[in-house]
Amino acid sequence: MLEKTIKEAVKKRLKELGAYQFWPVQTGFGTATIDCLGCYRPVASAHGIFFAIETKRPGGKLTFRQHLTIELIKHAGGRVYVIDSVEAARKLFDDVN
């Protein structure tokens, strides 16, 4: 399975949820980030959740820079998801609804 297929599944799921999503194109300038940054407010919550998502093909590994970025986001209070299958994309945020 291609990473592109997983990205499309994540985009579809986020759209279904009404989540804000931003997929930056890295050009080597500025602060490094991962594939997707966004915000989602569960129906029963008064507050939104900042999240970041890194997509990988099945068996794909995070780079050192991705690990570092993920730790910085978590330290700042954001949620981070590493999605490596269409099934995982479909279940995104099931734990908070």
C-alpha positions in Angstrom: 0.0 0.0 0.0 1.3 3.5 -0.8 1.6 6.3 1.7 -0.5 8.4 -0.7 -3.4 6.1 -0.2 -3.2 6.4 3.6 -3.0 10.2 3.3 -6.2 10.3 1.2 -7.9 8.1 3.9 -6.8 10.5 6.6 -8.0 13.5 4.7 -11.4 11.9 4.1 -11.8 11.0 7.8 -10.8 14.6 8.9 -13.3 16.0 6.5 -16.0 13.7 7.8 -15.3 15.0 11.3 -15.3 18.6 10.3 -11.7 19.0 11.6 -9.4 21.8 10.4 -6.5 20.3 8.5 -3.3 21.8 7.1 -0.9 19.7 5.0 2.3 21.9 4.7 4.7 21.5 1.9 8.2 21.5 3.4 10.7 23.6 1.4 13.6 23.5 3.8 12.8 26.9 5.3 11.4 27.5 8.8 10.6 25.0 11.5 10.3 21.4 10.5 6.9 19.7 11.0 5.1 16.5 10.1 2.5 15.7 7.4 -0.7 17.3 8.9 -1.5 19.8 11.5 -5.0 20.4 12.7 -7.7 21.1 15.2 -10.8 19.1 16.1 -13.5 19.7 18.6 -15.5 16.6 19.6 -19.3 17.1 19.7 -19.5 16.8 23.5 -16.5 19.0 24.3 -16.2 22.7 24.8 -12.5 22.7 23.7 -10.7 21.8 20.6 -7.8 19.4 20.3 -4.7 20.4 18.5 -3.3 17.4 16.6 -0.5 16.4 14.3 -0.5 13.4 12.0 2.4 11.6 10.3 1.4 9.1 7.6 3.6 6.2 6.8 3.3 3.2 4.5 2.9 -0.1 6.4 6.3 -0.8 8.0 7.6 2.7 7.4 9.8 4.2 10.0 9.9 7.7 11.5 13.1 9.7 10.9 15.0 11.3 13.7 13.6 14.7 12.8 10.1 13.4 12.9 10.6 11.8 16.3 12.0 15.1 17.6 9.1 17.1 16.1 6.6 14.6 17.6 8.1 15.0 21.1 8.0 18.8 20.8 4.3 18.7 19.9 3.5 16.3 22.7 5.5 18.4 25.2 3.4 21.5 24.1 0.1 19.5 24.8 -0.8 18.4 21.3 -1.9 15.0 20.3 0.2 13.1 17.7 -0.9 10.2 15.6 1.3 8.1 13.3 -1.1 6.4 10.8 0.1 3.5 8.7 -3.1 2.0 7.4 -6.4 2.9 5.9 -8.1 1.2 8.9 -6.2 3.3 11.4 -7.2 6.4 9.4 -10.9 5.4 9.6 -10.7 5.1 13.4 -9.0 8.4 13.9 -10.6 10.2 16.9 -12.9 7.3 17.7 -11.4 7.4 21.2 -12.6 11.0 21.8 -16.2 10.9 20.5 
